[in-house]
Amino acid sequence: MDMKDIERINALYHKSKAEGLTPQEREEQARLRREYIDAIKRNLRGTLDNTKILNPDGTVIDVKSRHEARMRQKGH
């Protein structure tokens, strides 16, 4: 997802409010929005996978490992 795609999402939004969209434009808008959301999720997942928590006792917990351990405990 680049700035061109984000600008297109915004242009389609403004057009939808001003005059409405054609069926093809609605499909394009939905596709671009889905791509945008997927990119945000990938970015957030990458950030969380590399995040560490420093406990008051000095131990460090890896967020990804902690999440995976909790999911195993719940049976997922």
SULNOR-V540206 format. One record per pair of residues at least 12 apart in sequence whose ideal C-beta (glycine too) atoms are under 7 Angstrom apart, sorted by sequence separation. I is the first residue (numbers start at 1). GAP is how many residues later the second one is. If there is no record, write none. Layout:
I;GAP
I;GAP
//
This chain:
51;12
12;13
48;15
49;15
12;16
48;16
12;17
9;20
9;23
8;24
9;24
5;27
9;27
5;30
1;34
1;35
1;38
//
